[in-house]
C-alpha cells in the first residue's frame, strides 16, 4: 500500500509541475496594452494563454472580440474566453453569453471545438511528460 501511495504522490507531483508553467509574458502584455501597443500585447498574451494562464486567455479573448491589435474574430474570442472560463475564471461568463447571442451557431461550435482541441492537446502534453515507466523502474517493478 505504501508503494501505491508513493507512486500516486509522485505522479500527482509530476502532473502539477508540468501543469504549472512560468508566465513571463503576461506582465509584458499588460504594459504593452496599457501603452496602446495592442499588437505587441496580443502576442505577449498569446504566449501565456497557450501555457494555460487564465487571465491571459481572457485578455486574448476580449482582444479578438473587440478587434484590438487584430481583426475582430468571434471564433477565436469564443475559444479563448471559453478556456479562461474552464480554467476557473468564472467572470468571463457574462461576456461569453453576450458574445454567443451575436454569432451564428456554426461560429459558436467552431470556437468551442477549438477550445476543446486546445484542452485535449494540453492533456496530451502533460501525460506525455509523465514517465510512469521510470517510476516503476525506480521501485524495482
N, C-alpha and C positions, 0 to 999 in steps of 0.2 A: 504494500500500500504506500509506503514511503517513497518508493521509486516513482510510482504513478504521480504522486503529488509533486515531486521534484520535476518530473518531465512536464507536467501541466504548468508549473510556475515558470520554468524556462521557456516553454513555448509561448506563454502569455507575455512574458517579458520581451521576447523577440518580436512578437506581433506589435506590442505597444511601441517599442523602439523604432520599428520600421514604419509605423503609422504616425510618428511624430517628427516630421521633417523640420528643418530650420526654416524660418520665414524671414528672410533677409530683405526681400523686395517690397514688403507692404509699406514700410516707413518711407521708402523712396517713392512709391506710388502716391502716398498721401501728400508728400512735399510737392511732387510734380503736379498733382491735381489742384492743390491749393494755389500754386503759381499759374494755373491756367494752361499748363502743358499737358493737355489731355491725351495726346498720342503717347507720350512717354509714360504717363500714369497707366494707361491701358496696358502697355507692355509689361510694366512692373507688376501690376495686379494679376496679369495672366500667369506669370511665373508662380506666384504663391497660390493662386486659385487652383492651378494644376497640381499643386502639392497638398491641397485639401484645406487651405486657410479659409474659414467660413466668411470672414469679413471681406477678404479679397474677392471671393466668389460673389458676394453681394454687390460690392462696388463694380465689379466687372459686368454683372448682370444689369445693373442700373445704367452703366455707360452704354451698353448695347441697346437698352430700352430707349434711352433718350438721344443716342447718336453723338455722345461726347467722345471725341478722338477717333471716331469711326462712323460708318453709316449706321442708321438705326437697323437693328436686326432682332425682331421679336423672337425668332427661333433660338438664337444664342442667349438672349435675355432669359427666356424660359429655362434653358439648360442651366445657366449659372445661378439664377435665383432659386431654382429647384434644388440644386446641390447645396446652396447655402442653407436652405430650409432643412434638408435632410441631415446636414452637418450640425444641426442644433440651433440655427439662427431663426427662431420662430417669428421674429419681427418682419420677415420678408413676406409673410402670408398675405397681408392686405395688398401689397404691390403685385404679387403673383395673381391674386384674384382679379384685380383691375386689369392687368395685362391679358389674362385669359379671356376677358369679356370683349377685348378689341381685336382678337385674331381669329383665324379660321381654325377649324378642328384639325386640319392637316398640319398647320403650323404648330399647334399645341402638341400633337402626337410626335412630330419630328423633334421638337425641343425636349420633350420628356424622354424620347428614345436616346437622344444624345446624352442626357444626364444618366440614364441607365447604363449606357455603354461606358461612360466615364467611371461609374461606380464598379462595374464589372472589371474593367482594366485595373483600377486601383486595387481591387481584391486580388487579382492575379499577381500583381507585383508584390504585395505583402506576402502571399503564400509562396511565391517563387523564391523569396528571400528566406523563407523558413526552412532550415536544413534539418529536418527531423531525423534523417539518417545519421547525422553527426551526433545527435542527442542519444540515439540508441547505441551507437558505437561507443560513446563515452561511458555508457552504463554496462558495456560488455554483452550486449544482445546480438 
